Amino acid sequence: MEFRPVSPTDLPRLAEAFIATFSAEPWSEAWTMDSALACLADLLALPRAAHLTVLDEGVCLGAIFGFDHVKDHGLTHEIRELFIHPQARGQGIGQALMVRYLTERHLSDVNNVYLLTARDTPSEEFYGRLGFRRARQQVVLVRP
């Protein structure tokens, strides 16, 4: 397996894995190739972006995208997307990707790292095993 930063030429392969991941349970989202490519291109272009993909013989197994931003208490890092192709799950690839990402990010100047995920799902359990916990005070609000 090869871990490396994402390049714009990776986006079509990443979009295929992204769609396969998020069209499955528990998300069941209706991504198209165009919308997935636009989303990933936006993540790649964010100021202070960080990203890493994992490939096996040129096949994209997954990726992680995040970015740093300034808050009143200093620098914060938000992980926007982490996805592993459904056929590659259960092999420790997601954990290896996250650990490598956090290690390579050199987060010593970052006060905290946060992400959003679906409540009471295997993904919440996955992130819990990596040291993430539910926020004590924040709540996510949506406006339909």
KOLBA-347999 format. One record per atom (N, C-alpha, C, O): residue in three letters; y, z, x. Coordinates in steps of 0.05 Angstrom, whole numbers, padded with zeros to 5 digits, always signed. Each point is the difference from the previous one (the first is absolute). Last residue first. Example, Ala and Ser with C-alpha at 12.3 -4.5 7.8 and 13.67 -1.06 7.14 Angstrom:
<nodes>
SER-00045+00142+00257;SER+00024+00001+00016;SER+00022+00014-00015;SER+00022+00004+00010;ALA-00137-00005-00004;ALA+00024+00000-00018;ALA+00024+00000+00018;ALA+00000+00013+00021;
</nodes>
This chain:
<nodes>
PRO+00457+00147-00673;PRO-00013-00025-00009;PRO+00020-00022-00007;PRO-00008-00022-00008;ARG+00013+00104+00079;ARG+00014-00008-00024;ARG-00011-00027-00009;ARG+00004-00020+00013;VAL-00037+00111+00050;VAL+00002-00029-00004;VAL+00016-00005-00026;VAL+00000+00017-00018;LEU-00021+00065+00100;LEU+00009-00007-00027;LEU+00002-00030-00002;LEU+00009-00013+00019;VAL-00057+00095+00046;VAL+00007-00028-00002;VAL+00007-00006-00030;VAL-00016+00006-00018;VAL+00027+00087+00079;VAL-00016-00012-00021;VAL+00009-00029-00001;VAL+00024-00006+00005;GLN-00017+00099+00066;GLN+00007-00027-00009;GLN-00019-00008-00023;GLN-00023+00008-00002;GLN+00015+00077+00050;GLN+00023-00001-00017;GLN+00006-00028-00011;GLN+00013-00002-00021;ARG-00090+00025+00079;ARG+00004+00023-00017;ARG+00022-00003-00020;ARG-00001+00010-00023;ALA-00068-00086+00065;ALA+00026+00012+00005;ALA+00004+00023-00020;ALA-00008-00001-00023;ARG-00090-00030+00058;ARG+00020-00005-00021;ARG+00026+00014+00007;ARG+00000+00023+00009;ARG-00058-00050+00074;ARG-00003+00018-00024;ARG+00020-00009-00021;ARG+00019-00014+00006;PHE-00073-00020+00095;PHE+00022-00002-00020;PHE-00006+00018-00023;PHE-00024+00007-00005;GLY-00036-00022+00082;GLY+00021+00020+00004;GLY+00024-00002-00019;GLY+00018+00016+00001;LEU-00104-00067+00004;LEU+00017-00007+00023;LEU+00024+00019+00003;LEU+00017-00005+00017;ARG-00078+00011-00090;ARG-00017+00004+00024;ARG+00016-00007+00025;ARG-00008+00009+00022;GLY+00050-00026-00105;GLY-00004+00029+00004;GLY-00016+00006+00025;GLY+00006+00019+00015;TYR+00002-00108-00044;TYR+00024+00009+00014;TYR-00001+00030+00005;TYR+00010+00010+00020;PHE-00082-00046-00069;PHE+00001-00012+00026;PHE+00024+00010+00016;PHE-00002+00009+00023;GLU-00005+00014-00114;GLU-00018+00015+00016;GLU+00000-00010+00029;GLU-00001+00016+00019;GLU+00050-00064-00081;GLU+00013+00026+00005;GLU-00018+00018+00017;GLU+00010+00014+00017;SER-00045-00097-00043;SER+00021-00003+00020;SER+00015+00026+00005;SER+00007+00005+00023;PRO-00074-00010-00091;PRO-00011+00001+00027;PRO+00021-00004+00022;PRO-00003+00011+00022;THR+00041+00029-00112;THR-00016-00023+00007;THR-00013+00003+00027;THR+00007+00018+00015;ASP+00065+00034-00068;ASP-00028+00006-00007;ASP-00018-00024+00004;ASP-00017-00006-00017;ARG+00115-00025+00020;ARG-00009+00028-00003;ARG-00029+00001-00008;ARG-00010-00016-00015;ALA+00061-00064+00072;ALA-00009+00007-00027;ALA-00012+00029+00000;ALA-00016+00007+00018;THR+00091-00030+00056;THR-00027-00011-00007;THR-00006+00010-00029;THR+00013+00017-00011;LEU+00070-00020+00096;LEU-00007+00003-00028;LEU-00028-00012-00004;LEU-00007-00020+00012;LEU+00060+00067+00079;LEU-00010-00024-00014;LEU-00005+00007-00029;LEU-00001+00023-00008;TYR+00048+00018+00111;TYR-00009+00002-00028;TYR-00009-00027-00010;TYR+00007-00020+00011;VAL+00024+00087+00081;VAL-00011-00026-00008;VAL-00009+00003-00029;VAL-00014+00020-00007;ASN+00089+00035+00076;ASN-00023-00001-00017;ASN-00007-00028-00006;ASN+00015-00019+00003;ASN+00049+00042+00066;ASN-00005+00027-00012;ASN-00024+00001-00019;ASN-00014+00020+00000;VAL+00035-00083+00091;VAL-00001-00001-00029;VAL-00007+00027-00012;VAL-00018+00014+00010;ASP+00019-00040+00084;ASP+00027+00001-00009;ASP+00003-00001-00030;ASP+00022+00000-00011;SER-00107-00006+00055;SER+00012+00025+00009;SER+00029+00003-00009;SER+00009+00022-00004;LEU-00081-00094-00009;LEU+00015+00013-00021;LEU+00013+00026+00008;LEU+00008+00016-00017;HIS-00059-00105+00052;HIS+00014+00021+00016;HIS+00020+00015-00019;HIS+00024-00001+00004;ARG-00089-00074-00022;ARG+00028+00003-00010;ARG+00016+00020+00016;ARG+00025-00001-00002;GLU-00120-00015+00015;GLU+00017-00020+00012;GLU+00029+00001-00009;GLU+00018-00010+00014;THR-00082+00069-00053;THR+00001+00005+00029;THR+00019-00019+00013;THR+00017+00008+00017;LEU-00035-00019-00108;LEU+00016+00025+00004;LEU+00003+00006+00030;LEU+00020+00010+00008;TYR-00075-00084-00032;TYR+00028-00004-00008;TYR+00017+00024+00006;TYR+00021-00003+00012;ARG-00114+00011+00001;ARG+00012-00018+00020;ARG+00030-00004-00005;ARG+00016+00001+00018;VAL-00066+00045-00083;VAL+00003+00017+00025;VAL+00013-00017+00022;VAL+00018+00010+00013;MET-00038-00055-00094;MET+00022+00020-00003;MET+00004+00016+00025;MET+00022+00004+00008;LEU-00093-00066-00008;LEU+00025-00014-00002;LEU+00023+00020-00002;LEU+00020-00002+00014;ALA-00108+00035-00017;ALA+00007-00010+00027;ALA+00027-00013+00000;ALA+00016+00004+00019;GLN-00050+00021-00102;GLN+00007+00024+00016;GLN+00008-00008+00028;GLN+00020+00010+00010;GLY-00051-00079-00066;GLY+00025+00011-00010;GLY+00009+00024+00016;GLY+00024+00002+00007;ILE-00109-00038+00011;ILE+00021-00018+00010;ILE+00027+00010-00009;ILE+00019+00000+00016;GLY-00112+00035-00034;GLY+00019+00014+00018;GLY+00023-00017+00009;GLY+00015+00009+00017;GLN-00085-00033-00081;GLN-00009-00003+00028;GLN+00018+00014+00020;GLN-00003-00002+00024;GLY+00012-00012-00123;GLY-00022+00018+00005;GLY-00011-00001+00028;GLY-00021+00010+00006;ARG+00072-00097-00046;ARG+00003+00029-00005;ARG-00025+00016+00007;ARG-00022-00011+00000;ALA+00039-00088+00001;ALA+00001+00015+00025;ALA+00003+00030-00003;ALA+00001+00014+00020;GLN+00000-00080-00092;GLN-00026-00004+00014;GLN-00002+00015+00026;GLN-00021+00003+00012;PRO+00103-00002-00065;PRO-00022+00014-00013;PRO-00027-00002+00014;PRO-00016+00018+00001;HIS+00109-00025+00053;HIS-00015-00018-00017;HIS-00024+00015-00012;HIS-00014+00015+00014;ILE+00101+00037+00012;ILE-00025-00008+00014;ILE-00015-00017-00020;ILE-00004+00007-00023;PHE+00112+00035+00037;PHE-00021-00011-00016;PHE-00023-00009+00019;PHE+00004-00009+00022;LEU+00099+00062-00035;LEU-00024+00000+00017;LEU-00022-00012-00017;LEU-00005+00009-00023;GLU+00121+00002+00018;GLU-00026-00012-00008;GLU-00020+00006+00022;GLU+00005-00003+00023;ARG+00081+00045-00020;ARG+00003-00015-00025;ARG-00027-00011-00010;ARG-00005+00000-00024;ILE+00044+00085+00086;ILE-00022-00020+00000;ILE+00001-00014-00027;ILE-00005+00013-00020;GLU+00085+00041+00075;GLU-00014-00005-00025;GLU-00021-00021+00004;GLU+00006-00022+00010;HIS+00056+00099+00050;HIS-00016-00025+00001;HIS-00014-00003-00027;HIS-00014+00019-00008;THR+00109+00033+00050;THR-00024+00002-00016;THR-00015-00027+00002;THR+00013-00021+00004;LEU+00072+00081+00050;LEU-00015-00024-00004;LEU-00026+00006-00016;LEU-00014+00019+00006;GLY+00096+00049-00017;GLY-00009-00016+00022;GLY-00016-00024-00008;GLY+00003-00009-00023;HIS+00040+00073-00037;HIS-00014+00017+00019;HIS-00011-00015+00024;HIS-00015+00011+00017;ASP+00060-00054-00091;ASP+00018+00021+00009;ASP-00012+00018+00022;ASP+00015+00011+00016;LYS-00054-00109-00019;LYS+00005+00019-00021;LYS+00019+00021+00010;LYS+00007+00000+00024;VAL-00044-00106+00006;VAL+00015+00025+00006;VAL+00004+00015-00026;VAL+00008-00011-00020;HIS-00092-00058+00048;HIS+00026+00001-00012;HIS+00012+00028+00004;HIS-00014+00020+00003;ASP-00075-00093+00027;ASP+00015+00024+00004;ASP+00026-00002-00016;ASP+00011-00022-00003;PHE-00109-00028-00020;PHE+00026-00003+00013;PHE+00013+00028+00002;PHE-00006+00018-00015;GLY-00095-00080-00005;GLY+00018+00022-00005;GLY+00027-00005+00013;GLY+00004-00021+00012;PHE-00114-00020-00033;PHE+00028-00006+00003;PHE+00016+00024-00006;PHE-00005+00015-00019;ILE-00104-00053+00042;ILE+00018+00022-00008;ILE+00029-00008+00007;ILE+00005-00012+00021;ALA-00112-00038-00038;ALA+00026+00003+00014;ALA+00014+00025-00010;ALA-00007+00011-00021;GLY-00097-00073+00024;GLY+00020+00016-00013;GLY+00025+00002+00017;GLY+00003-00011+00021;LEU-00079-00047-00006;LEU-00013+00021-00014;LEU+00019+00018-00015;LEU-00007+00014-00019;CYS+00003-00121+00059;CYS+00017+00024-00005;CYS-00016+00020-00017;CYS-00009-00006-00022;VAL-00029-00068+00094;VAL+00001+00006-00028;VAL+00016+00026-00004;VAL-00005+00020+00013;GLY-00016-00058+00074;GLY+00020-00015-00014;GLY+00002+00005-00030;GLY+00018-00011-00013;GLU-00079+00060+00069;GLU-00005-00028+00005;GLU+00018-00018-00017;GLU-00008-00020-00011;ASP+00030+00108-00014;ASP-00027-00002+00011;ASP-00007-00030+00002;ASP-00005-00013-00021;LEU+00100+00082+00010;LEU-00015-00025-00003;LEU-00027+00002+00012;LEU-00005+00015+00019;VAL+00098+00045-00055;VAL-00026+00001+00013;VAL-00015-00025-00007;VAL-00003-00007-00023;THR+00114+00040+00030;THR-00022-00012-00015;THR-00025+00004+00016;THR+00000+00004+00024;LEU+00107+00039-00035;LEU-00024-00003+00016;LEU-00021-00013-00017;LEU-00003+00008-00024;HIS+00117+00025+00029;HIS-00023-00012-00013;HIS-00022-00004+00020;HIS+00004-00002+00024;ALA+00107+00037-00047;ALA-00023+00004+00017;ALA-00024-00011-00015;ALA-00002+00002-00025;ALA+00120-00007+00021;ALA-00028-00003-00010;ALA-00020+00006+00021;ALA+00005-00004+00024;ARG+00098+00006-00032;ARG-00017+00022+00012;ARG-00029-00002-00010;ARG-00013+00021-00002;PRO+00069-00079-00059;PRO+00011+00012+00024;PRO-00018+00023+00009;PRO-00011+00015-00016;LEU-00035-00095-00038;LEU+00016+00024-00004;LEU+00012+00010+00026;LEU-00012-00003+00021;ALA-00050-00075-00037;ALA+00029-00003+00006;ALA+00017+00025-00003;ALA+00024-00001+00006;LEU-00119-00005-00028;LEU+00002-00008+00028;LEU+00029-00001+00009;LEU+00006+00006+00023;LEU-00025+00008-00114;LEU-00007+00024+00015;LEU+00002-00005+00030;LEU+00009+00017+00015;ASP+00005-00090-00074;ASP+00021+00020-00002;ASP-00005+00025+00016;ASP+00018+00010+00014;ALA-00085-00075-00019;ALA+00022-00010+00017;ALA+00024+00019-00002;ALA+00013+00005+00020;LEU-00087+00013-00075;LEU-00006+00005+00028;LEU+00022-00010+00019;LEU+00006+00013+00020;CYS+00003-00031-00113;CYS+00000+00029+00004;CYS-00005+00006+00030;CYS+00015+00016+00011;ALA-00022-00106-00039;ALA+00028+00009-00001;ALA+00002+00030+00006;ALA+00017+00009+00015;LEU-00103-00047-00022;LEU+00014-00010+00024;LEU+00028+00010+00001;LEU+00010+00008+00021;ALA-00059+00011-00098;ALA-00010+00015+00022;ALA+00014-00008+00026;ALA+00007+00017+00017;SER+00012-00066-00095;SER+00012+00026-00001;SER-00009+00018+00023;SER+00015+00016+00010;ASP-00052-00104-00017;ASP+00029-00001+00004;ASP+00012+00028+00000;ASP+00016+00007+00018;MET-00108-00016-00039;MET+00005-00005+00029;MET+00030+00000+00006;MET+00009+00010+00020;THR-00034+00050-00101;THR-00006-00028+00006;THR+00005-00004+00030;THR+00011+00017+00014;TRP-00035+00076-00078;TRP+00015-00014+00021;TRP-00009-00030+00001;TRP-00023-00006-00005;ALA+00009+00090-00060;ALA-00002-00029-00003;ALA+00016-00015+00020;ALA+00018-00016-00007;GLU-00073+00118+00002;GLU+00026-00014-00002;GLU-00004-00030+00001;GLU-00020-00010+00010;SER-00040+00097-00008;SER-00002-00023-00020;SER+00027-00014-00003;SER+00008-00006-00023;TRP-00040+00095+00070;TRP+00027-00012-00005;TRP-00001-00022-00021;TRP+00017+00000-00018;PRO-00090+00057+00059;PRO+00012+00010-00025;PRO+00026-00014-00007;PRO+00013+00006-00020;GLU-00081-00066+00040;GLU+00005+00027-00009;GLU+00008+00018+00024;GLU-00010-00005+00022;ALA+00030-00099-00009;ALA-00023+00017-00006;ALA+00009+00027-00011;ALA+00024+00007+00001;SER+00036-00073+00032;SER-00010-00010-00025;SER-00024+00016-00009;SER-00009-00002-00023;PHE+00052+00018+00107;PHE+00015+00010-00023;PHE-00007-00012-00027;PHE+00011+00008-00020;THR-00056-00034+00104;THR+00001+00029-00002;THR+00013+00009-00026;THR-00012+00017-00014;ALA+00008-00109+00035;ALA-00027+00010-00005;ALA+00000+00031-00004;ALA-00014+00010-00017;ILE+00095-00052+00042;ILE-00008-00007-00027;ILE-00027+00011-00007;ILE-00004+00012-00021;PHE+00032-00002+00110;PHE+00017+00016-00018;PHE-00007-00005-00029;PHE-00003+00019-00015;ALA-00038-00072+00081;ALA-00011+00027+00000;ALA+00016+00019-00018;ALA-00012+00016-00014;GLU+00045-00103+00025;GLU-00027-00002-00013;GLU-00012+00028-00001;GLU-00012+00007-00021;ALA+00094-00016+00066;ALA+00003-00002-00029;ALA-00027-00002-00014;ALA-00003+00012-00021;LEU+00006-00014+00116;LEU+00006+00027-00011;LEU+00002+00000-00030;LEU-00010+00018-00014;ARG+00000-00100+00059;ARG-00025+00015+00001;ARG+00004+00028-00011;ARG-00017+00011-00014;PRO+00095-00065+00019;PRO-00020-00011-00019;PRO-00026+00015+00000;PRO-00012+00005-00021;LEU+00080+00022+00085;LEU+00005+00007-00028;LEU-00019-00013-00020;LEU-00009+00014-00018;ASP+00020-00020+00119;ASP-00022+00015-00012;ASP+00002+00002-00030;ASP-00020+00007-00014;THR+00087-00046+00071;THR-00022-00018-00003;THR-00025+00013-00012;THR-00018-00013-00010;PRO+00098+00063+00033;PRO+00004-00017-00024;PRO-00024-00019-00005;PRO-00005-00006-00023;SER-00018+00095+00075;SER+00019-00022+00006;SER+00003-00016-00026;SER-00018+00001-00017;VAL-00016+00106+00047;VAL-00001-00023-00018;VAL+00020-00021+00009;VAL+00023+00007+00008;PRO-00072+00065+00060;PRO+00022-00003-00019;PRO-00003-00026-00016;PRO-00012-00019+00009;ARG-00079+00061+00025;ARG+00025-00010+00013;ARG+00022-00002-00021;ARG-00005+00001-00024;PHE-00109+00022+00047;PHE+00024+00012-00013;PHE+00025-00012+00014;PHE+00001+00001+00025;GLU-00112-00029-00034;GLU+00025-00002+00015;GLU+00022+00012-00018;GLU+00003-00008-00023;MET-00119+00011+00036;MET+00024+00000-00017;MET+00025+00000+00018;MET+00000+00012+00021;
</nodes>
